[in-house]
Amino acid sequence: MGPSGSGKSTLLHLVGLLDRPDRGSVRLGGVATEHLAEEERAALRRRHIGFIFQAFHLIGRLSALENVELPLLLAGVAPAERRRRAAAVLERVGLADRLDHRPAELSGGQQQRVAIARAVVTEPDLLLADEPTGNLDRAGGREVVDLLEALNRGGITLILVTHDLELGERAPRRIRMVDGAVAEDVRG
């Protein structure tokens, strides 16, 4: 948590291996990542990290099912297995009846649930969520938060960036950032 420009998204990009640190080390599963080649970093992201963005980043011409299949396609999973896994995850997020709908045919909350399904279909260890409720109404936001908390209880490590104080209070650990630095780290 922290004000705009405090470094929250930058920290998420560092943890997600999208950016390299100027100094220090980012370790994922005990592996120092800052000196890895981009292909090695991409392989770690594919195997271990799921991303959820505020703007959803769904591909408009693809159905919900096809959007969720995409990471599996990039990972080389066979077509029948991709469909089976994507459909199962969409069912898990409550969208079994929306498999063939394109993003424009879905509500904001449904689009975010498709984005969450896409992020977890590869069964990552770490889920990074950048303002996942920022573009949603309160009801849609509550649905998404409940889903993220259920995934966390299921064993996925969740790092969530938010401006929402109420949402932040629900977290078992809160890190407040100011001017690119950790200003406070509270557990419980």
N, C-alpha and C positions, 0 to 999 in steps of 0.2 A: 504494500500500500504506500501511497505517497502522492504528492501533488504532481500535476503534469510537468514533465521535464525532469523528474527526480531520478530517472534511470531505471524504472521498473521494467519497461519493455526491453531496454538494452540488456539488463540482467537476464531476462527470459531468453533473449537471442543468444547470449553467451552460454547459458545452461543448455539450450537447444542445439548448440553447435552450428548455429547460423552465422555467428560472428566469432572472431578470434580475440582473446584478451590482449591488451597492450602489455600487460605484465601479469604475473601470477599463473595459476593453473586451474584448468577445468578438468575434473576427473569424472568419468562415467564408468561405473562398475570397476573402479580401481585403475582404469586406464587414463593416463594423462593424454588429453586430446589436442592440446594447442600446437603440437608439431606434426600432427598427422596430415597426410595428403587429403585433398578434398574428397577423393573417392572413398577413402577410409572413414572420413567424417560422415559422408552420406550413408555409408553402410551402417554405421552406428546409429544414425538417426532412424533409418528404415527399421532396424531391429529393435530399438529400445525406446524411441520417443514418439509420442503423438502430439500434434499441435491443434489447438482450437483458437480461432481468431475471432475478434469482435465482428468483422465484416463477413464472416462465414467462408468466403472464398470458394463457393461452389461453382461448378461449371454449368452455365445456364442451359446448354444444349443437351446435357446429360440428365438422365432420370436420377432419382434418389439412389436407386440400386447401383447404377453405373458410377455415380460420384463416390459411393462407398467402396466399390470394387477397385477404384483407381490405384490406391496404394498396393493392393495385392497384385495388380497387373504389373506395376513397377518392380515388385519383389519376385516376379516370375512364377506366381501361383497359377496352376492350370485353370481354365475357364469354368469348369463345373464346380470346382472347389471354391473359386472366387465368388460365384453366385450364391452357393450354399452359405458361406461365411458372412457375406454382405447381408443377405436376407435375414440370417439369424441375429445379427447385430441390430439391424433396423427393427426387427421384432422386439428386441430387448429394450430399445429406446422408445417403443410405443408407436412405431410407424409401419407396421406390417401391412397396413391397408394403403400405404402411399408409395410403394416401391416404384411404380411407373410414373410418378408425378415429377415434373421438372421443378426446379427451385421457384420459378415465378408462380407456380400453382400451389405453393406451400406458404403457411404463415411464417412470420419471423421465428417463432418458437420452434416450429417444425423444421425450418431451415437450419437452426442451430443444432437441433437434435441429429439431423443428417450429418452436420459437420462433426459432431461428437462421435457418431457411429464411424465416420471415416477415420477419425483420429484413433479409435480403439480397435478397429477391425484387425490390425496386425498384432494385437495383444501386447502393447508396449508396457515397459516397466514404469515409465515416466510419462505423465500427461501434463502439458504446458498449456494453460488457458489465459489468453490475453483479453481481459474485459469481456468474458463470454456472455454477460447479460447486458452489456452496454447498449445494444440496439433492440432490446426487448421491452415489452410492457411488464408490469409487475407480475402478472400471472405467468407469462411465458418465462420470465426470469426465475420465478420460484421453481417451475418445472425443471429448468436446466440445472439449477443449483442442487435440487434433490437428486437428479440423475448423476451429477458429478460427485456428490457425497456418497452415493451408492457405489459408484465405481471405485472411489477411494477406500471405502469399507471392504470392497472386494479384493484389495491388494495393490491397486495402482497408486503410485506416488503421484500426488496432485500438487502442482504449483500454479497458483491462480493470481493474476494481477487484477486489482479492482480499485475503483475510487469509492465504492459503496461501503460505507462504514458498517451498516447492518450485516452485509455479507462477510466482511472482514471479521466481525465479532464471532461468527460461526466457526472460524478456523481454529484448529488446535494450536497452531503456531502462526504468529503474525510478525512480519518483518516490515518495518516502516523505513522508507528511503527518503533522503533529502539530499539534493545536489550531488547525486551519483554515489552516495555512500549510505551504508546501513546506519540509521540513527537509533533504531530500537529493534530488539528481537525478543518477543514475548511468547512464552509457551503457556497453554492452558487458558 
